[in-house]
Amino acid sequence: MARAAANRSIQLQPGARIAAQGHYGPLEVVEVDLGTRLAKFRTASPEGPIGPETSLPLSMISPLSEEDNHRFWQMLTQNLIEELRKESKLPKFYRNFSIATGEDSTGDAAVYVKLFVDSPKGAARDSTVARWNEFAHLVQDRLLQLRLSRQPYVFLGAA
């Protein structure tokens, strides 16, 4: 059972519903891979994704609703966190993240990633704040490198 939970292709909730250039019908993202910058998707059905798995560059798919945008960015950010863990760049003070999608102050599509970190009791030392900021900048830089339609904003919160 624990082995099945570790398998990234198994989802507890449906993936993002998307439109993909050159593909028709209801499509559902089953996996994102930031290393190759691909989204894998299948035909969506009430029982879950069916049919052959197809891949397209992340930049060529469009989530269909705000809820789908949220699911899509949740998958992207989770994949990024796993990449950072494998690269030994995930700091010990990191605890979790949350995602919000919407528009920024200019009216452009945006995604807000809140990184939850352990906070010390009392005032944080400058070196601690510097490490937190370095981590937030790393996450934002990796998301910007994807060159997707939403501007990513990354900020910190206490766990």
C-alpha positions in Angstrom: 0.0 0.0 0.0 2.8 2.4 0.9 4.5 1.7 -2.5 1.3 2.6 -4.4 1.1 5.9 -2.5 4.6 6.8 -3.5 3.8 6.2 -7.2 3.3 9.8 -8.6 1.0 8.6 -11.4 -1.6 7.6 -8.9 -3.8 10.5 -8.0 -6.4 10.8 -5.2 -8.2 13.6 -6.9 -8.7 14.4 -10.6 -6.0 16.2 -12.4 -6.5 19.5 -14.1 -8.8 19.5 -17.1 -7.1 21.1 -20.1 -7.3 22.2 -23.7 -4.3 21.1 -25.7 -3.3 22.3 -29.1 -4.2 19.6 -31.7 -6.2 17.5 -29.3 -10.0 17.4 -28.9 -12.4 16.2 -26.2 -12.1 16.3 -22.4 -8.5 16.0 -21.4 -7.0 15.5 -17.9 -3.4 16.0 -16.8 -2.0 12.9 -15.1 1.6 14.1 -14.5 3.8 17.1 -15.0 7.6 16.8 -15.4 9.6 20.0 -14.9 12.8 18.3 -16.0 11.5 17.7 -19.5 8.9 20.5 -19.3 6.1 18.2 -20.4 2.6 17.5 -19.3 1.3 14.0 -19.7 -2.5 13.8 -20.2 -5.2 11.3 -21.1 -8.9 11.5 -22.0 -11.0 12.5 -19.0 -13.9 10.3 -18.0 -16.1 10.1 -14.8 -14.1 7.0 -13.8 -10.8 8.8 -14.2 -8.3 9.2 -17.1 -8.6 6.6 -19.9 -6.9 5.9 -23.2 -3.3 6.4 -24.2 -1.1 8.8 -22.4 0.0 11.8 -24.5 2.7 14.4 -23.8 3.0 18.0 -24.8 5.2 20.9 -23.7 3.8 22.7 -20.6 3.5 25.9 -22.6 1.1 24.3 -25.1 -1.7 23.4 -22.6 -4.4 25.6 -21.1 -6.3 24.7 -18.0 -10.1 25.2 -18.5 -11.1 26.9 -15.3 -9.7 28.5 -12.2 -10.1 25.2 -10.3 -8.1 23.5 -13.1 -5.5 26.2 -12.9 -5.2 25.6 -9.2 -4.8 21.9 -9.7 -2.3 22.4 -12.5 -0.1 24.8 -10.5 -0.4 22.5 -7.5 1.0 19.6 -9.6 3.8 21.9 -11.0 4.8 23.1 -7.5 4.7 19.6 -6.0 6.9 18.4 -8.8 9.3 21.3 -8.2 9.5 20.5 -4.5 10.3 16.9 -5.3 13.0 18.1 -7.8 14.6 20.3 -5.1 14.5 17.4 -2.7 16.3 15.1 -5.1 18.9 17.9 -5.8 19.4 18.3 -2.0 18.2 21.9 -2.3 15.1 21.6 -0.2 16.0 23.3 3.2 15.1 21.7 6.5 13.1 24.7 7.5 10.6 24.1 4.6 7.3 22.5 5.7 4.6 22.9 3.0 3.1 25.2 0.3 -0.2 26.5 -0.7 -1.4 27.8 -4.1 -3.8 30.6 -5.1 -4.5 31.6 -8.7 -6.1 34.8 -9.9 -4.9 38.2 -11.3 -2.2 40.4 -10.1 -2.4 44.2 -9.6 -2.0 44.8 -13.3 -4.8 42.4 -14.2 -2.5 39.8 -15.6 -3.0 36.1 -14.8 -0.9 35.2 -11.7 -0.2 32.3 -9.4 0.7 32.9 -5.7 2.9 30.3 -4.1 3.1 30.5 -0.3 6.0 28.5 1.2 5.5 27.6 4.8 8.7 27.6 6.8 9.6 27.0 10.5 9.8 30.3 12.3 11.9 30.8 15.4 10.4 32.0 18.6 11.1 35.7 18.8 12.8 37.7 16.2 14.5 35.9 13.3 18.2 36.4 12.8 19.3 38.1 9.6 21.0 34.9 8.4 17.8 33.0 8.9 15.8 35.5 6.9 18.4 35.5 4.2 18.1 31.7 3.9 14.3 31.9 3.7 14.6 34.6 1.0 17.2 32.6 -1.0 14.8 29.6 -1.0 11.8 31.7 -2.1 13.9 33.2 -4.9 15.0 29.7 -6.0 11.4 28.5 -6.2 10.3 31.7 -8.1 13.2 31.4 -10.5 12.4 27.8 -11.3 8.8 28.7 -12.0 9.7 31.7 -14.1 12.0 29.5 -16.2 8.9 27.5 -17.3 7.7 30.6 -19.2 4.0 29.8 -18.6 1.0 32.1 -19.0 0.8 33.0 -15.3 3.2 35.2 -13.5 4.4 33.3 -10.4 4.7 35.2 -7.1 6.4 33.4 -4.2 6.2 34.5 -0.6 6.8 33.0 2.8 4.6 32.1 5.7 5.1 30.7 9.2 4.3 26.9 9.4 
